[in-house]
Amino acid sequence: MDVIYGLIPGMILLGLAAVAVLFWAARSGQFEDLEGEAHRILMDDDIHPVKKKKLPKQMMPDADEQE
């Protein structure tokens, strides 16, 4: 029962801190464009395909025995 006297003020402080962080995020514009990031994932215009280099055909040491 004595523990509850420490837990209740601790939870109230933690709740107030969470509310303060929520208000800070809202005031700083964190929730302004919710759809932009979702659509930006689907756009790949800035990614250019990498051209594959042709590598020389390498043969295993005993490959000439099989041919």
LUMMI-140569 format. One record per residue: residue in three letters; x, y, z of N, C-alpha, C in turn. Coordinates in nm, 2 decimals, padded with zeros to 4 digits. Layout:
<pts>
+-----+--------+--------+--------+--------+--------+--------+--------+--------+--------+
:  aa :    n.x :    n.y :    n.z :   ca.x :   ca.y :   ca.z :    c.x :    c.y :    c.z :
+-----+--------+--------+--------+--------+--------+--------+--------+--------+--------+
: ALA :      X :      Y :      Z :      X :      Y :      Z :      X :      Y :      Z :
...
+-----+--------+--------+--------+--------+--------+--------+--------+--------+--------+
</pts>
This chain:
<pts>
+-----+--------+--------+--------+--------+--------+--------+--------+--------+--------+
:  aa :    n.x :    n.y :    n.z :   ca.x :   ca.y :   ca.z :    c.x :    c.y :    c.z :
+-----+--------+--------+--------+--------+--------+--------+--------+--------+--------+
: MET :  00.08 : -00.12 :  00.00 :  00.00 :  00.00 :  00.00 :  00.09 :  00.13 :  00.00 :
: ASP :  00.20 :  00.12 :  00.06 :  00.29 :  00.24 :  00.06 :  00.35 :  00.27 : -00.07 :
: VAL :  00.36 :  00.16 : -00.16 :  00.41 :  00.18 : -00.29 :  00.32 :  00.27 : -00.38 :
: ILE :  00.20 :  00.26 : -00.35 :  00.10 :  00.34 : -00.43 :  00.12 :  00.49 : -00.41 :
: TYR :  00.17 :  00.53 : -00.30 :  00.20 :  00.67 : -00.28 :  00.31 :  00.73 : -00.36 :
: GLY :  00.39 :  00.64 : -00.41 :  00.50 :  00.68 : -00.50 :  00.46 :  00.67 : -00.65 :
: LEU :  00.37 :  00.56 : -00.67 :  00.33 :  00.54 : -00.81 :  00.24 :  00.64 : -00.87 :
: ILE :  00.14 :  00.68 : -00.79 :  00.04 :  00.78 : -00.84 :  00.10 :  00.91 : -00.88 :
: PRO :  00.19 :  00.97 : -00.80 :  00.25 :  01.09 : -00.85 :  00.35 :  01.07 : -00.97 :
: GLY :  00.41 :  00.95 : -00.97 :  00.50 :  00.92 : -01.08 :  00.42 :  00.91 : -01.21 :
: MET :  00.30 :  00.84 : -01.21 :  00.22 :  00.83 : -01.33 :  00.16 :  00.96 : -01.37 :
: ILE :  00.12 :  01.05 : -01.27 :  00.07 :  01.18 : -01.31 :  00.18 :  01.26 : -01.38 :
: LEU :  00.30 :  01.25 : -01.33 :  00.41 :  01.33 : -01.40 :  00.44 :  01.27 : -01.53 :
: LEU :  00.44 :  01.14 : -01.55 :  00.46 :  01.07 : -01.68 :  00.35 :  01.11 : -01.77 :
: GLY :  00.23 :  01.11 : -01.73 :  00.11 :  01.15 : -01.81 :  00.12 :  01.30 : -01.86 :
: LEU :  00.16 :  01.39 : -01.77 :  00.18 :  01.53 : -01.80 :  00.30 :  01.55 : -01.90 :
: ALA :  00.40 :  01.47 : -01.89 :  00.51 :  01.47 : -01.98 :  00.47 :  01.43 : -02.12 :
: ALA :  00.38 :  01.32 : -02.13 :  00.33 :  01.27 : -02.25 :  00.24 :  01.38 : -02.32 :
: VAL :  00.16 :  01.44 : -02.24 :  00.07 :  01.55 : -02.30 :  00.16 :  01.67 : -02.35 :
: ALA :  00.26 :  01.70 : -02.27 :  00.35 :  01.81 : -02.32 :  00.42 :  01.78 : -02.45 :
: VAL :  00.47 :  01.65 : -02.46 :  00.53 :  01.61 : -02.59 :  00.43 :  01.61 : -02.70 :
: LEU :  00.31 :  01.57 : -02.68 :  00.20 :  01.58 : -02.78 :  00.18 :  01.72 : -02.83 :
: PHE :  00.16 :  01.81 : -02.73 :  00.14 :  01.95 : -02.77 :  00.26 :  02.01 : -02.84 :
: TRP :  00.38 :  01.97 : -02.80 :  00.50 :  02.02 : -02.87 :  00.51 :  01.98 : -03.01 :
: ALA :  00.47 :  01.85 : -03.03 :  00.48 :  01.79 : -03.17 :  00.37 :  01.86 : -03.26 :
: ALA :  00.26 :  01.89 : -03.20 :  00.15 :  01.95 : -03.28 :  00.19 :  02.09 : -03.31 :
: ARG :  00.25 :  02.16 : -03.22 :  00.29 :  02.30 : -03.25 :  00.41 :  02.32 : -03.35 :
: SER :  00.49 :  02.21 : -03.35 :  00.61 :  02.22 : -03.43 :  00.58 :  02.17 : -03.57 :
: GLY :  00.46 :  02.12 : -03.60 :  00.42 :  02.08 : -03.74 :  00.45 :  01.94 : -03.77 :
: GLN :  00.46 :  01.85 : -03.67 :  00.48 :  01.71 : -03.70 :  00.36 :  01.64 : -03.76 :
: PHE :  00.24 :  01.69 : -03.75 :  00.12 :  01.63 : -03.80 :  00.06 :  01.71 : -03.91 :
: GLU :  00.14 :  01.79 : -03.98 :  00.09 :  01.87 : -04.09 :  00.06 :  01.79 : -04.21 :
: ASP :  00.15 :  01.71 : -04.26 :  00.13 :  01.64 : -04.39 :  00.14 :  01.49 : -04.36 :
: LEU :  00.02 :  01.43 : -04.33 :  00.02 :  01.29 : -04.30 :  00.03 :  01.20 : -04.42 :
: GLU : -00.02 :  01.25 : -04.54 : -00.03 :  01.17 : -04.66 :  00.10 :  01.18 : -04.74 :
: GLY :  00.18 :  01.29 : -04.72 :  00.29 :  01.31 : -04.81 :  00.40 :  01.20 : -04.80 :
: GLU :  00.43 :  01.16 : -04.68 :  00.53 :  01.05 : -04.66 :  00.48 :  00.92 : -04.71 :
: ALA :  00.35 :  00.89 : -04.70 :  00.29 :  00.77 : -04.76 :  00.30 :  00.77 : -04.91 :
: HIS :  00.28 :  00.88 : -04.97 :  00.29 :  00.88 : -05.12 :  00.44 :  00.89 : -05.16 :
: ARG :  00.52 :  00.95 : -05.08 :  00.66 :  00.96 : -05.12 :  00.73 :  00.82 : -05.13 :
: ILE :  00.69 :  00.73 : -05.05 :  00.74 :  00.59 : -05.05 :  00.72 :  00.53 : -05.19 :
: LEU :  00.61 :  00.55 : -05.25 :  00.57 :  00.49 : -05.37 :  00.64 :  00.55 : -05.49 :
: MET :  00.69 :  00.67 : -05.48 :  00.76 :  00.74 : -05.59 :  00.90 :  00.70 : -05.60 :
: ASP :  00.95 :  00.65 : -05.71 :  01.09 :  00.61 : -05.72 :  01.16 :  00.68 : -05.84 :
: ASP :  01.11 :  00.81 : -05.86 :  01.17 :  00.88 : -05.97 :  01.32 :  00.92 : -05.95 :
: ASP :  01.36 :  00.93 : -05.83 :  01.50 :  00.98 : -05.80 :  01.59 :  00.86 : -05.80 :
: ILE :  01.54 :  00.74 : -05.81 :  01.63 :  00.62 : -05.81 :  01.65 :  00.57 : -05.95 :
: HIS :  01.78 :  00.57 : -05.99 :  01.81 :  00.53 : -06.13 :  01.86 :  00.38 : -06.12 :
: PRO :  01.82 :  00.31 : -06.22 :  01.86 :  00.16 : -06.22 :  02.01 :  00.15 : -06.24 :
: VAL :  02.07 :  00.06 : -06.17 :  02.21 :  00.04 : -06.18 :  02.24 : -00.06 : -06.30 :
: LYS :  02.33 : -00.01 : -06.39 :  02.37 : -00.10 : -06.50 :  02.46 : -00.21 : -06.45 :
: LYS :  02.43 : -00.33 : -06.49 :  02.51 : -00.44 : -06.45 :  02.63 : -00.45 : -06.54 :
: LYS :  02.75 : -00.47 : -06.49 :  02.87 : -00.49 : -06.57 :  02.88 : -00.63 : -06.61 :
: LYS :  02.92 : -00.65 : -06.73 :  02.94 : -00.79 : -06.77 :  03.07 : -00.84 : -06.72 :
: LEU :  03.07 : -00.95 : -06.65 :  03.19 : -01.00 : -06.59 :  03.24 : -01.11 : -06.69 :
: PRO :  03.37 : -01.12 : -06.69 :  03.43 : -01.23 : -06.78 :  03.39 : -01.36 : -06.72 :
: LYS :  03.37 : -01.46 : -06.82 :  03.33 : -01.59 : -06.78 :  03.44 : -01.66 : -06.71 :
: GLN :  03.42 : -01.70 : -06.59 :  03.53 : -01.76 : -06.52 :  03.50 : -01.91 : -06.52 :
: MET :  03.61 : -01.99 : -06.54 :  03.60 : -02.13 : -06.54 :  03.66 : -02.19 : -06.42 :
: MET :  03.61 : -02.30 : -06.38 :  03.67 : -02.37 : -06.27 :  03.79 : -02.45 : -06.32 :
: PRO :  03.88 : -02.48 : -06.23 :  04.01 : -02.54 : -06.27 :  03.98 : -02.67 : -06.35 :
: ASP :  03.88 : -02.75 : -06.31 :  03.86 : -02.88 : -06.37 :  03.74 : -02.87 : -06.48 :
: ALA :  03.70 : -02.74 : -06.52 :  03.59 : -02.73 : -06.61 :  03.63 : -02.78 : -06.75 :
: ASP :  03.76 : -02.77 : -06.79 :  03.80 : -02.81 : -06.92 :  03.79 : -02.97 : -06.94 :
: GLU :  03.79 : -03.04 : -06.83 :  03.78 : -03.18 : -06.84 :  03.63 : -03.22 : -06.87 :
: GLN :  03.54 : -03.14 : -06.84 :  03.40 : -03.17 : -06.86 :  03.36 : -03.14 : -07.01 :
: GLU :  03.43 : -03.05 : -07.08 :  03.39 : -03.01 : -07.21 :  03.44 : -03.10 : -07.31 :
+-----+--------+--------+--------+--------+--------+--------+--------+--------+--------+
</pts>
